[in-house]
Amino acid sequence: MWSDVESGLSDLLANRSFPTLAGNPGYMHMLRNAGMPGVIPRDPTELRPSARQRFTEAAKMCAQLLTMHVEGLASLRERRAKAVVLEGPRTLYRLWSFRHSNRIGPWWFTEGVLQQAFAETAGKKATTLGWLRDRLAVSYDWSGCDRIAQLALHANNAIPAIEAWGLPVRQFSPAAIHQQVDMNEYWAKYSVMFQGQKTQYFLPFVPESRVRDYW
């Protein structure tokens, strides 16, 4: 399935332009590899043959690296994972941590997940954040999860993404032992899992200008 995700993402990047990502470092890097620094083609399928081939090869390389990265994280279920285009109008949300300064990042979730969190926690902020951490399976050493950011895509906006179901993960990741964490808490929670099991979106490129604080 990850090969299907890679192929799907490669096709999306090769056959469609994403003006919403103008200025995004990762997307601009792909364009430079395609021999088009700073230029987003109106329609990649209409490029002259030599330029079209370079663009397709750059998209394929980018998709391969991104898919390898996602697969290596081992935090998404491979079955039914797919590359998709997210089109506006819609709003996505992200848990982040003021201490870790990770407001901009690849992991996002839907309005539906947020509304379910509100419904099951009576909208209490701390409880809602805890519910989201558990359902999105964010280990303690990955993020403090004390903030929510929102990404607003307006009409005619579009960005590529990988859509998949989140897997359960340990409340402390194996890497936490190399960080400044309370070792008593680490060992007490070593085998305790966050449940995951919610659809998540991995955004290879985030249009930062459209990100705002929600909480």
N, C-alpha and C positions, 0 to 999 in steps of 0.2 A: 504493500500500500504506500509506503513512503516513496517508492519509485513512481507511483501514480501521482502523488502530491508534487514531486519534483517535475514530472512531465507537465502537469496542469499549470504549475506556477511558471514554468518556462514558456508555455504557450501564452499565458496571460501577459507576461512581460514583453514577449516578442511581438504580439499582435495588437496591443492596445497601448495608447499613451495615457499618462496620468498627470495632467497639468496641476492637479491639487498638490502634487509632490514637488512642485518647482522650488528649488533651493534646498531640498532634503539632501544631506550629504551622501547617503547611501544610493539614492536614485541617481544623483548627479554623477557618482562614481561609475555606475553602470553605463551611463550615457558617454562618459569619457572613454570607457573601454570599447564602446561601440564606435568611437571616432567622431562623436558628436558632443564635444564639451559644451555644457551650458545650453544645449538646444534640445527641446522636447518636440519631436516630430508630430505633426498633426495626425498622421496615420502611418504607422510603421510599415504597413503592408503595401503602401504606395511608394516606398523608397526605391531608388534605382537598384538593380540587382546586387552590385558590389556592396553598397551601403546596407541593403537589406540583409545580406549575409552576415556582415559584421554585427549588425544590431541583434540578429537572432542568436549568434554565438555568444555575445555579451549577456543576453538574457538567459541563455542556457547555463552559462558559468555562474551567474548570480543565483539562479534557482537552485543549482546543485549545492553551492556553499550554504545557502539559507536552510535548505532541507536537511543537510548534514548536521547543521547546528541544532535545529529543532529535534531531530531524532536523537542526538547525543544528550539532550536534556532529560530524556526519559520521563517526561511529565505529561505527555499527551497520548491518548489511545490511538494506535495506528489504524485500527479498523474504522472505516468510514471517514477518516481524515481526508480533507480535500482542499484544494486551492480555490478561492472564490474572489469575486470582486464585490466589495461593499460599496453600495451606492446610496447617496443621500436622497431625501433628507432622513437622517437617522443620527442617534447619539449613542456613543459607546462610553464605557466607564472603566476606570483603572484604580486599583488599590495601590497606594504608594506610601512612602514613609518620609516624614520631614527630616528625621535623623539621617536616613540614607540618601536623601536628595535624589530620589529616583522617580520624580513626577513624570518624566518622559521615559517610556520603555515600551517593549513590544507586546505585553500581555494586556488584553482588554476583554470586557464582558458586556452583555446587552442590558438594555432597559428592563427586559423581562426578568432577568436574574436580580436586578436591583429591587424591582417591585416585589418579588417574592420574598426577598430579605426583609423589606419593610413589613410585609404582611405577617411574617412569622416572628417578628421581634417587636411589634408595636411601634416601630420607627425609632426606638431608642438607639442613640448613636453608637455607644460602646458595644451594645449587643448586636447591632446590625453589622458593625465592622468585624466582630468575632464570627458571626454567621457567614459573612462573605469570605473571611480567611479560610474557614473550614471547607466551604463548598468549592472554593477556587484553589484549595490546597497550596497555600503559600507558607512555606516553612518559616519559623521564627527568625532564623538567621538570614533569610532572603530579604525580608522587609518588615518594618514595624507596623505596617498596615494601619496607620492612624489618620490617613487622609484618603479622599476619593477625588480623582480628576475626571473631567468629561471631555470627550472629543466630539465636536459637532460637525457633521458632514451635511452641507446644504444641498439643495437641488442642483443636479449636474456635477456634484463632486463624486469622485470614485477613487478607491485605493485597493490594492491587492492585499490578500490576507490568506492565512492558513486557518481553517476552521476545524476544530477537533474537540473531543470530549476530554476533560481533564482527568488524569489518573490520581488515585490516592497517593500521598507522599508522607514521609515521616515528619513529625512536628519539628524536629531538627534534622537538617540534611547531614550526610556524612562529612561534608566539608566544614561543618560548624566547629568541629574539634580543633581546627586550626585557627579559629577566630577567638575573639575575646568574649566568651560566653560563660555563664555560670555552669561549671562542670557538674555540679550536683543536679541542677535542673536538666542539663543535657542527658545525663545517664538515666534520670527518672523518666524522661519522655522519649528515650531513644527508640523504643519499639511502638510508640503511640502514633497513630496515623491521622492525618487530616483526610476527610472523606472524598474531596474532589467531586467528580461525577456531574459537572456542569459544562456546558459548551463554552469554550474559550476561543478567542481570536488572537493569533500571533500576527502582528503587523510588522512586516519587514521594514517598512518605511512609515514614520509617523509625521504627519504635517503639524509641526509644533505650534504654528501660529493659530491653529484651531483648538488648541488644548486650553481649558480653563479649570479653575478650582470648582469643585462641587461642594465638598466638605473640607 
